[in-house]
Amino acid sequence: MAHHLDAARARALVDQFASRRVVVVGDVMIDEFVVGRVERISPEAPVPVVRYQRSDARLGGAANVAQNVAAYGAHVALVGLVGHDDAATTLARLLGAAGIDASGLVRDASRPTTRKQRIVTTRNQQVARIDYEDDADAQAEASAALVEQLRRLAPGADVIVVSDYLKGVVTPAVMQAAVDAARARGIALLVDPKIPHIDRYRGATLVTPNHHEAEMATAMRIRTSDDACEAARRFRAAAGCESVMITRGEHGLWLLEGRAVVTHATQVGDLVAEMGVDATAQEVSDVTGAGDTVIATCALALACGASLPEAAMLANDAAGVSVSKFGPATVTRDELLARLG
């Protein structure tokens, strides 16, 4: 099914991005890069000796989704877990610099702030990665505090995004609170999923697995559009969400849109629209973080009154800008407008 979003409509949507308020709930983390030069192998073990040059910290996980929203000029508040450590201080500084409301972060002294430290050479080769994390579900007290922050921030939201990285924030209680809050306000709830939690996303408006996640969840190999369509149907049944968008990298997106009308747990009607959006051909340098750009763009488009197909097409354009940059990249309104022509 060919769908087209005309430039005037696209511009009208993007122009409204800055007036919207988004709440992002999920696993915040820091991506740290320790950069050095490798000139020799260690005499102690067959490993490279990295001579330190500099280190660089970036927002990762749900914090990168929030940063993508903020880059469009929209207001974004973040709900997540941090520890009592230096990484939490770094995270707060980076969030402040990005203009993100971090008042919804919950401190839990029993766990570290999630930090992925990558040791890389000056030629961008990764030597090792050290993960500082506790991936168990947040304890009852921390989970209740997350729910409380979500309830405090949700009444001002135009859309809610759940960014799940399996680091403990998306407990059943937190997910249920997100579903309830979105329902109470009549706004969309988007989820960037992790497959072990698929049964927690029931009630979400849109779940956005990538190609690999959709294959894992459905025990299918996705090679063609027909495969993507069938996988999306199976995924929707498993997740219990309304619609599914599979992001397929250079193959674009596949959207299965369904509005199930449910009264007293009996399904009355199910309208289904299916569409494939082809990725626009471009020089692809890096797909890191493109998924964060996709869900941030989709969320803002829906908050501005776009239909799901319109939101998917805008997100696909934004992904095209994102993958032409190195590393987790954000896209600005001007860059997206330039792309739209």
Phi and psi in degrees as a GROMACS rama.xvg file:
@    title "Ramachandran Plot"
@    xaxis  label "Phi"
@    yaxis  label "Psi"
@TYPE xy
-86.3253  129.62  ALA-2
-123.556  141.853  HIS-3
-131.815  137.584  HIS-4
-109.099  114.052  LEU-5
-73.3586  152.617  ASP-6
-57.6537  -38.8352  ALA-7
-64.3427  -43.5714  ALA-8
-65.1432  -42.9901  ARG-9
-60.098  -45.2815  ALA-10
-63.4498  -40.9902  ARG-11
-61.0011  -39.1115  ALA-12
-68.1249  -49.7861  LEU-13
-62.8184  -34.8159  VAL-14
-62.3117  -24.9141  ASP-15
-87.618  -9.66201  GLN-16
-50.0835  -44.0878  PHE-17
-65.6205  -19.0802  ALA-18
-90.0442  0.363559  SER-19
-96.4932  155.375  ARG-20
-118.812  127.364  ARG-21
-121.753  137.575  VAL-22
-110.393  125.425  VAL-23
-109.562  126.06  VAL-24
-117.496  129.723  VAL-25
163.079  -165.278  GLY-26
-85.9038  103.888  ASP-27
-81.8109  146.858  VAL-28
-154.223  168.024  MET-29
-112.938  132.094  ILE-30
-99.14  112.722  ASP-31
-110.398  135.103  GLU-32
-117.06  119.231  PHE-33
-101.961  113.553  VAL-34
-105.477  133.595  VAL-35
-154.412  176.641  GLY-36
-102.726  138.082  ARG-37
-108.943  118.349  VAL-38
-121.734  -13.0647  GLU-39
-155.188  168.462  ARG-40
-97.9177  142.966  ILE-41
-65.2051  140.316  SER-42
-73.1915  -14.5705  PRO-43
-86.1882  -29.99  GLU-44
-159.756  157.726  ALA-45
-76.2462  63.8813  PRO-46
-130.495  152.185  VAL-47
-71.3793  144.934  PRO-48
-91.7052  120.707  VAL-49
-101.13  119.414  VAL-50
-90.9898  111.434  ARG-51
-56.1903  135.283  TYR-52
-120.099  -49.0204  GLN-53
-162.109  162.996  ARG-54
-131.105  156.291  SER-55
-145.557  127.75  ASP-56
-112.019  137.779  ALA-57
-130.972  158.666  ARG-58
-71.7733  136.936  LEU-59
-132.446  171.7  GLY-60
60.1698  -137.756  GLY-61
-60.4094  -28.3301  ALA-62
-67.7921  -31.084  ALA-63
-73.828  -33.1072  ASN-64
-61.7418  -46.3042  VAL-65
-60.7134  -39.4219  ALA-66
-64.9192  -36.5581  GLN-67
-64.1329  -38.4027  ASN-68
-67.0217  -45.474  VAL-69
-63.0929  -33.5109  ALA-70
-62.9568  -24.8613  ALA-71
-82.2135  -2.74127  TYR-72
90.7437  2.29616  GLY-73
-81.0398  163.515  ALA-74
-87.1645  130.956  HIS-75
-135.401  133.806  VAL-76
-116.453  141.195  ALA-77
-114.793  134.354  LEU-78
-118.045  122.712  VAL-79
-168.963  -175.442  GLY-80
-112.862  135.955  LEU-81
-132.392  163.924  VAL-82
-94.5137  -169.182  GLY-83
-103.931  79.9087  HIS-84
-153.193  176.101  ASP-85
-61.5501  -34.793  ASP-86
-62.7114  -34.6223  ALA-87
-65.6077  -37.0142  ALA-88
-66.5483  -44.2379  THR-89
-60.9103  -44.8229  THR-90
-59.356  -46.7641  LEU-91
-59.6923  -40.593  ALA-92
-64.453  -45.0286  ARG-93
-65.9867  -39.2408  LEU-94
-65.2182  -41.6184  LEU-95
-60.4603  -44.479  GLY-96
-63.606  -31.2616  ALA-97
-85.8435  -3.87829  ALA-98
74.4858  30.1778  GLY-99
-99.1476  134.567  ILE-100
-72.9253  110.689  ASP-101
-102.761  13.9143  ALA-102
-67.0234  -15.4586  SER-103
-90.3754  4.06895  GLY-104
-76.2735  134.303  LEU-105
-103.517  130.103  VAL-106
-91.018  130.541  ARG-107
-130.251  106.406  ASP-108
-66.0067  -16.0065  ALA-109
-81.6644  -5.78715  SER-110
-138.452  154.187  ARG-111
-79.4349  157.597  PRO-112
-67.3519  131.803  THR-113
-64.788  124.653  THR-114
-141.013  128.807  ARG-115
-108.286  113.06  LYS-116
-102.596  115.632  GLN-117
-105.803  131.496  ARG-118
-98.4422  116.732  ILE-119
-127.389  152.083  VAL-120
-85.0337  167.771  THR-121
-63.5588  -13.3847  THR-122
-97.3374  16.2874  ARG-123
66.769  26.4972  ASN-124
-95.3779  132.145  GLN-125
-84.3636  128.411  GLN-126
-95.0788  -42.6556  VAL-127
-160.197  163.47  ALA-128
-135.492  134.405  ARG-129
-115.636  125.374  ILE-130
-104.819  122.542  ASP-131
-102.223  108.346  TYR-132
-164.616  161.86  GLU-133
-130.91  113.36  ASP-134
-97.6654  11.6758  ASP-135
-72.5453  152.179  ALA-136
-54.8726  143.519  ASP-137
-53.798  138.222  ALA-138
-62.2973  164.45  GLN-139
-50.0328  -45.2379  ALA-140
-65.5671  -46.1667  GLU-141
-66.4057  -40.0113  ALA-142
-61.5873  -42.4794  SER-143
-64.1343  -37.4575  ALA-144
-66.7222  -38.1501  ALA-145
-63.735  -43.623  LEU-146
-60.246  -42.3357  VAL-147
-62.3985  -44.0203  GLU-148
-64.2241  -39.9172  GLN-149
-63.2283  -43.9253  LEU-150
-65.4788  -32.6938  ARG-151
-70.236  -39.8278  ARG-152
-87.4874  -28.2943  LEU-153
-59.512  -36.3665  ALA-154
-58.9851  -18.45  PRO-155
-96.7424  -0.817659  GLY-156
-85.7289  147.521  ALA-157
-99.7607  -13.983  ASP-158
-165.336  150.222  VAL-159
-122.001  135.678  ILE-160
-120.39  130.066  VAL-161
-106.047  122.188  VAL-162
-114.43  101.049  SER-163
-99.682  121.008  ASP-164
-120.457  18.9673  TYR-165
59.342  35.0379  LEU-166
-111.576  23.6413  LYS-167
104.24  -14.1224  GLY-168
-79.2274  -39.7314  VAL-169
-84.5552  70.0722  VAL-170
-77.2667  163.308  THR-171
-55.0915  -37.9825  PRO-172
-66.5533  -41.129  ALA-173
-67.3208  -42.8418  VAL-174
-63.849  -42.6946  MET-175
-62.476  -39.3047  GLN-176
-63.6661  -37.5257  ALA-177
-66.802  -43.568  ALA-178
-61.5516  -46.7843  VAL-179
-62.4802  -42.3275  ASP-180
-65.7699  -42.2802  ALA-181
-65.7235  -41.9192  ALA-182
-63.2323  -44.1417  ARG-183
-61.3416  -33.9112  ALA-184
-94.5107  -8.61689  ARG-185
67.7482  36.7028  GLY-186
-116.991  165.936  ILE-187
-76.2658  147.49  ALA-188
-123.338  115.611  LEU-189
-107.083  142.779  LEU-190
-128.569  125.852  VAL-191
-93.9791  108.561  ASP-192
-90.8127  165.694  PRO-193
-127.544  133.527  LYS-194
-59.7879  -37.6824  ILE-195
-58.586  -19.2396  PRO-196
-100.941  13.1743  HIS-197
-56.5338  -31.6997  ILE-198
-78.429  -2.3317  ASP-199
-90.103  -13.3369  ARG-200
-89.9487  6.51412  TYR-201
-51.8073  130.051  ARG-202
97.5974  -5.43922  GLY-203
-72.7447  151.313  ALA-204
-72.4422  -47.3347  THR-205
-144.592  128.95  LEU-206
-114.206  137.285  VAL-207
-120.538  69.7923  THR-208
-70.1633  152.288  PRO-209
-85.5493  176.363  ASN-210
-50.9461  -49.6867  HIS-211
-64.78  -43.6661  HIS-212
-64.6644  -39.1475  GLU-213
-65.4621  -37.9431  ALA-214
-64.4917  -45.1758  GLU-215
-61.2258  -44.5167  MET-216
-69.4259  -28.2104  ALA-217
-110.213  -1.24541  THR-218
53.2264  40.4195  ALA-219
-123.553  157.404  MET-220
-102.189  128.451  ARG-221
-101.929  108.969  ILE-222
-116.819  -31.6471  ARG-223
-124.4  172.839  THR-224
-62.0996  -37.2825  SER-225
-63.1232  -40.4239  ASP-226
-60.7711  -44.7274  ASP-227
-61.8202  -40.0303  ALA-228
-63.2033  -47.1833  CYS-229
-65.9165  -39.9782  GLU-230
-63.1069  -41.3186  ALA-231
-62.5709  -40.3749  ALA-232
-63.2821  -46.0364  ARG-233
-66.0302  -39.0438  ARG-234
-62.9926  -43.8209  PHE-235
-61.3499  -40.6478  ARG-236
-64.0332  -40.7762  ALA-237
-70.469  -39.0541  ALA-238
-84.736  -23.6844  ALA-239
69.7813  29.9282  GLY-240
-101.076  172.224  CYS-241
-77.4848  -47.9972  GLU-242
-135.701  157.059  SER-243
-131.365  136.282  VAL-244
-125.628  114.789  MET-245
-93.2595  122.522  ILE-246
-90.6881  125.313  THR-247
-117.482  32.4808  ARG-248
56.892  -124.706  GLY-249
-68.1854  -10.3755  GLU-250
-90.6752  5.91255  HIS-251
81.8613  -144.655  GLY-252
-124.198  154.778  LEU-253
-125.966  123.633  TRP-254
-113.194  127.279  LEU-255
-113.198  110.611  LEU-256
-105.165  125.346  GLU-257
-142.111  136.935  GLY-258
-116.328  102.01  ARG-259
-87.1491  126.01  ALA-260
-94.6179  110.857  VAL-261
-114.207  121.918  VAL-262
-128.912  128.74  THR-263
48.3868  42.9151  HIS-264
62.2706  15.222  ALA-265
-110.439  133.236  THR-266
-82.3699  120.553  GLN-267
-88.8114  -44.8017  VAL-268
-153.014  158.621  GLY-269
-146.273  104.821  ASP-270
-94.2002  126.846  LEU-271
-122.218  128.452  VAL-272
-118.47  135.931  ALA-273
-123.09  139.19  GLU-274
-154.042  149.26  MET-275
-110.919  137.032  GLY-276
-113.967  119.212  VAL-277
-76.7627  137.986  ASP-278
-65.6426  139.447  ALA-279
-76.2666  133.716  THR-280
-63.8804  133.492  ALA-281
-161.589  171.175  GLN-282
-71.0805  113.318  GLU-283
-95.9816  118.231  VAL-284
-104.38  -29.6148  SER-285
-164.075  127.547  ASP-286
-98.8909  5.60266  VAL-287
-57.6521  128.799  THR-288
78.3036  -0.518905  GLY-289
-62.1843  -33.427  ALA-290
-61.6709  -35.7033  GLY-291
-67.3964  -38.5096  ASP-292
-64.9915  -42.0603  THR-293
-60.6027  -49.2489  VAL-294
-71.3576  -33.5735  ILE-295
-65.5004  -43.0721  ALA-296
-67.0116  -44.873  THR-297
-58.1435  -46.518  CYS-298
-60.4077  -46.5966  ALA-299
-67.1525  -39.5813  LEU-300
-61.6614  -44.6145  ALA-301
-64.3205  -37.1892  LEU-302
-65.1746  -23.1834  ALA-303
-93.8604  7.45231  CYS-304
92.0732  12.4789  GLY-305
-69.7571  153.245  ALA-306
-76.7325  165.037  SER-307
-60.0015  -44.5828  LEU-308
-59.6462  -39.1497  PRO-309
-64.0212  -43.4347  GLU-310
-62.5437  -40.219  ALA-311
-63.9603  -41.0863  ALA-312
-68.0734  -40.5849  MET-313
-62.9472  -42.1619  LEU-314
-62.5441  -37.8313  ALA-315
-64.3221  -40.3926  ASN-316
-63.8445  -42.4986  ASP-317
-63.8048  -38.7568  ALA-318
-62.2744  -35.7092  ALA-319
-62.1609  -35.7715  GLY-320
-72.3215  -43.7377  VAL-321
-60.5726  -45.039  SER-322
-72.1983  -10.0446  VAL-323
-85.2795  1.0747  SER-324
-110.718  160.88  LYS-325
-91.525  137.32  PHE-326
77.8735  178.632  GLY-327
-61.4334  116.087  PRO-328
-119.416  148.773  ALA-329
-103.867  163.259  THR-330
-122.561  137.836  VAL-331
-96.8425  166.435  THR-332
-59.1821  -41.9414  ARG-333
-62.8518  -40.2162  ASP-334
-65.8719  -40.0518  GLU-335
-68.5528  -40.8036  LEU-336
-64.2529  -39.3262  LEU-337
-63.8133  -38.6625  ALA-338
-65.2871  -35.6107  ARG-339
-71.8801  -17.4029  LEU-340
